[in-house]
């Protein structure tokens, strides 16, 4: 069963619009704006909301930022017999008393717009924790349909849910679904259409669960409100009683009678020893518990006992860390590093490109293009095809593919949030919390994507720290795979590389946490149940990410090849190499390694692929490989990641991070080479 783990302190793409086609789904004509009826999907994270959104909207999906924020919203169209809905998949929401930026965006949508229908998607296994939001949305006067999702998982752990009784007690339509298989989605479409044509006149759930003093205060405050609101005035009054800062600040200036409201709030708060927001939440939870009496029944389940034991094993440090190390060993080292970065890359790069494709391109270019300048642009050492395309297809793509496959399995199994919970205590030492595991883990796939995801962290201090650590010590999947493949011949070298990079991440994070101002964030994260990954979902995620990554990386690799060709033609390349050679030599590396570091200015994985070439040529021993791998790992982020850093954190922060990283990386490389030589270590 899913759990929400919290620390004692409470916690809480891009501005361009893009359109993506979903394979294998029908394409409907895009409706005009005057036909649209707004339909919002709301709910906690990890309840299958996005799967339901995808199933409803089909082919056309637009992603845009909510005005004034970096939070993205997915828009799509649902056509039900000529009735067209503008469907919005909102960020995760736990309650109307919000904490994170994502929650505030969802509440702002509910406050600023009047949806035709709100689909509240809940996890069938955790109704007692999710129905409080259902009651809030219903009390707010929103046109609500409750979608009880993941019925299969609830049945697997021994839970039976009487949906008809729940519908009767709540007084609103309730639909059961299994989003992964599509079960119940046709009934959901029919319910949506029926609701739009003839909104049901259900009787509201009338249990008076708030104490008399609170109910009276709500009524008094609601009578004093003079502005018009999308949500009911009773709900606005409740948010004021709960001390919601954004609502309180806004109404203090907008409501002419707010001076009479403030004393009511203060007098009500004096009646309770605990804060009013806690009192309100507790009384509503008690109401939900009563409401579910007889709705949810539990029977013995072998799978439930097994899943409970496995869940505890993944989050208990004594068993969780060994399990994590096993997953890292087999998932990253053996599968991504040895199989992806070794077996597959060796076959494509050596057997196909080096022995067949590149010689054929060189001969073809020499035969049909008489100008050496153009020959070098297309082929030879730094050609678009023989270098840029070879790096992207032969070295980067197999490693990225195996990484994304492994990551999709971990993600689909529900194990990723457990890693966050397991590492929360350690992350607090470097000014972050377990929530930061999500962007950090994504950083091992793509630093650009991960830097964008840092926006989900609660404070500016966390976002800056996470951005710095992603740029400094988190290698992307391509770079990681190449480095693992390079060092896999020496267990000592690979272990030392891992320890050094981890140590630097912890050291810089700790020092950064001491320097940057701000308070230590709390931690609250929804932990979904462990589940067997579904092959279709894993393959779909892997394909989508590989497709996106390849479309991003191939133009950059081609651009890098053109820039290197132009720099070589204008002798700028030689000047840069001449400037780098003394630094590289000081680290005990040959002059040829300077080329790899120059490549690293364009993309870190491009530079790692350059090291792969040097290792294949026999120019680097394991000591030199270790020094080069550590330095390149710590080196400047790629152009795409740097541009996202600039956009997300501002130009001053981006330049400051890059200005720190470059000399620091070379200093670490120099020091490491010096220590290895002094100790006489031979790896």
Secondary structure, DSSP 8 states (H G I E B T S, - for coil): --EEEE-SS-----SS-EEE--TTS-------GGGEEEEEEE--TTSSHHHHHHHHHTT-EEEEE-TTSS-EEEEEEEEETTEEEEEEE----S-SS--SHHHHHHHHHHHH---SEEEEEEEGGGHHHHHHHHHHHHHTT--EEEEEE-HHHHHHTTEEE-HHHHHHHHTSEEEE-BTTTTBTHHHHHHHHHHHHHS-----------S-HHHHHHHHHHHHH--S--SS-HHHHHHHHHTT-HHHHHHHHHH-TTHHHHHHHHHHHHHT-SS-HHHHHHHHHHHHHHHHTTTTEEE---HHHHHHHHHHHHHHSHHHHHHHHHHHIIIIIIIIIIIIIIIIIHIIIIIIIIIIIIHHHHHHHHHHH---HHHHHHHSSTT-IIIIIIHIIIIIIIHHHHHHHHHHHHHHHTT-HHHHHHHHHHHHHTTT--GGGHHHHHHHTT-HHHHHHHGGGSSSHHHHHHHHHHHHHH---HHHHHHHHHHHTT-HHHHHHHHHHHHHHHHHHHHHHHHHS-S-----EEEE-------HHHHHHHHHHHHHHHHHHHHHHHHHHHHHHHHHHHTTHHHHHHHHHHHHHHHTT--TTHHHHHHHHHH-HHHHHHHHHHHHHTT---HHHHHHHHHHHHTS---HHHHHHHHHHH-HHHHHHHHHHHHHHHHHHHHHHHHHHHHHT---
